[in-house]
Structures are given as C-alpha cells and as structure tokens.
Amino acid sequence: MTEPTVSPTAKATLSLMLQTLADDDSRERISVGDLLAVLGDRALAALLFVFAVPNVLPVPPGTSTILGAPLVFLAAQLAFGRRPWLPALIARRTMTRSDFAALVRRIGPWLARAERLLRPRAIWLALPPMEYLVGLVCLLLAIVLVLPVPLGNMLPALAISMLALGILERDGIWILAGLASAAASAVVVSGVVFAMFKAAIYFATEVLR
C-alpha cells in the first residue's frame, strides 16, 4: 500500500490530506483501509467526517445505509476511547480514484471554509471525558442515519460532521454547535417518527376496519 506524501512545509489539514490521496495517480482504486492508513492518528474523527458529510448533500436513496455502517463502528470507538479500527469487510470496500476525486471536489470547498474557522478553543469540550460523550451522541445519530426514516439523514449527518471537525481540531465551539444540531435533528426525526406512527394507527383503525 503506497501512502501519499504531504510536503513538510504544508499544513496537514484534512482537506489537504484528502486532496493528496485523490491526486495520487499510483492508485486505481482507494479503499477505506487506505484512508485509515493515510489519516493515521487523526483517522477516527476524520473518517467520521468523511462518511457523514456526503449525507448532508443530496444523495441517491440507500446511500445513508451504506455509509452509516462505518459511522456506527467509528462512533462507538470514539465513545469508548478505542483506537480506530474497521472490520475487514468494511476496510476492503473500495471506490475508483476518479470517484473519490469527484467526492473530494464536492466536499472540498465546504471543508476548506470550515477549516479556516476552526481553531483550538474551549479545548476541554474536545478532550476526555467530554470526547466520549460526543462519541455517544455521534453513535446515536449514526444509528438514526442508518434507519430508513424520512429526513433522517441530512440533519444527523450535519451534526456528526460538525462534531467530528470539532474533535479533530479541538474546537469546543464547533462541538457546541454540533450538539445543537444534534438536538435539532432529534426533534425533527422524532416528529417524523411520531407522524409515521400516527399515520399507521389511522390506517389500521380507519382504513382497514
């Protein structure tokens, strides 16, 4: 496995690391395991962002379920203070380098803008034990994201993305914003689930009787 090199004079931001991997023409395909290796000790929060942020954008139906499985594993590891690890079934999943490059081009401008705003502050919110609480929130959001709930992917994915960047850059303000987004997504998703439940009850009692 060949790892791309980053210039020692350049700041190794997440956007730069992803772009370097996307530009590595020695690879035909890029696996989840490649991302895990390249991102190193930053892999846990970085991969949470990488798997969450596509769901913030309009994606084909079923995408959230595919991307949600790695999110559940990664968020659980953050919650319990474990090193980043993924089962071989997930780690071996690949996409073509051109598809990966297209994804990086799509999220790159948003990520670059976010990185200009991120900086270490209220660091205690991004360190254990608060880090574990953030991981637990991400785990609950990832489970919601996997479920086939209408409107159940964009807001949870946005919250996970913000929390992941907050942990990655030790920015407690972004973590607070991510927790606010998580609360908003909980309200919206619970409202949708309640409406679906009421509709099912009405259908069973009024239509089928």
N, C-alpha and C positions, 0 to 999 in steps of 0.2 A: 504494500500500500504506500503510495507516494504522497507525502504531505507537502502542500504548497508552502512556500516561504514568504514571510512578510518582511519588508525592509525594516531594519532595526531603527531607522530614523522615523518611521511612520508610527503613529499611534494605532495600536492594535484594537481598534473599535470592532464591534460585531459586524457592522456594515462592511468594513474593510476585509475582515476575515472571510465573510460570505462571498464578497466580490472576487477575492483572490482564488477561492475554490472554484467559483463559476468560470474564471478565466483560465483555469489550469487545463490546457488542451492535451495533456498527457492522459487524461481520463476520458473514456467514452460514456461511462455511467458513474453516478455518485450515489453511494449507499448511506443509510442512516448511520452505519458504523463509521464511515468516513467523516461525517460531521462530528461524531462523538470524539474521534481521534484528533481532528484538527482543532476543535474548540478547547480541548484539554480540561484544565481545572475550572473553566468557565462554562463547561458543557451543560450543566444541569439547568441553570436559568436561561442560557442562550437557546437550548433546544426547546424549552417551554415556549419561548417566544416564537421560534421558527415553526413549531407545529400549531401554535394558536393563531398567529396573525393571518394566515390565509383564510380562516373562517370569518374574519372581520369583513373581508371583501366578498362580493357575490361569487359563489362557487357552485358547481353542479351538485344536484341532490346526492346525498350519500357521502360527500367528501368529509363532512364533520365526523361521521362514524369512523372513517379510515384514519383520519388524523387524530381522533380522540383517544384511540387505544394507547399510543405512545405517551400522550399527555397524562393519562391516568397513572402509568408506571412512573413517569418523571416527577409528577406532583407528589406521589406517595413517598418517593425517595427524599424529596425536599422536606416533606412533613416529618419524616423520621430521621433526618440527618444522615442519610446514606450517600455514598459516592454514586455518581451517575453510571447506570448500567441499564441495558435493554436486552430482552431475550433475543436469541439468535434469529428467531422468526421475524422480529421487527428490525433488528440491526442489519439483516441482509436485504431488506427492501431497498430497491434502487429506482432512480429515475435517470433519464438521459441528461447529459450535461447541458444540452440546449434547453431542456425543460426547466432544469434547475436555474440556469442563467435567466430564463424568462421570469421565473418566480422572484429571483433577486432583483431584477429590473423593476418588477411590480411593487415590491415592498421597500426597495432601497431608498427612494426619496423620502417616504414617511419615516423610515428608521433613521436616516441621516438627520432629519429635522429634530426628531426626538433626542438623538444623541447630543445635539447642540444645547438642549435644555437640561439634560441630565447632568448631575454632579453630586458628589458626596455631601449629604446634609441629613440631619436627624438620623445619623447612621444607626443608632440603636434599634430603629424600626426594621433595619435590614440585616440584623445580626441575631443569632440565637439568644433567647428562645422565641423572639418575635418571628424570626425566619421560619421556624417550624409552624407557627400559626398561619403565616402566609401560605406555606405549603399545603396546610389542611384546607384553607379556602380554595386554593387552586385545584386541589383534588376534588372537592365538591363541585366546583364549576366544570371540571373536565368530565365528571360523571354526567352532569346535566347536558353537556355538549354532545356526548355520545348518544343520548336518548333522542328518539325521533319526535321532538317537541317543536311545534311551530314557533319561530322566533327564539328558539332555544340555543342558537349557536353564536350569533353575532355579538350580543352583549357579554355573555360569558367569555368568549374568545378575546374581546377587547379588554376585559378585566384581567384575564390571565396574562395578556401581552404587557399591560402596564405594570402588573406586579412582578413579572419576570424581569423587565428592564429595571425596575426599582431595586430588586435584589442584585442584579448584575452590576449596576453602577453604585450600589449602596446609597440610593436616593430615597430617603424616608418620605419626602413629599409625594413622589410618584407612587409609593406604596399606599399612602393615604388616599390618593386619587383612585388607585386601583381598587381599594377596599370599598370606596364609594360607588364605583362602577359595579362591583360585585353585588352590593346591596340593591342597586337599581335593577340589575339583571334578575336577582332573586324575586323582586316584586313583580317584574314583568312576566317571568316564567311561571311563577305561582299563580298569577292571574290567568294566564293562558291555560294552565293545567286545570284550574278551577272551572273555567268556562267550558273546557272539553268535558269535564266530569258532569257539569250541569246539563250539557247538551246530550250526553249519553243517557243520563237519567230521564230526561224529557223524551228521548227517542224510545226508551224502554217502556216508559209508563203511558205515553200518549199515542205513539205511532204504532207500537206493536201490540197494544191491548185489544 
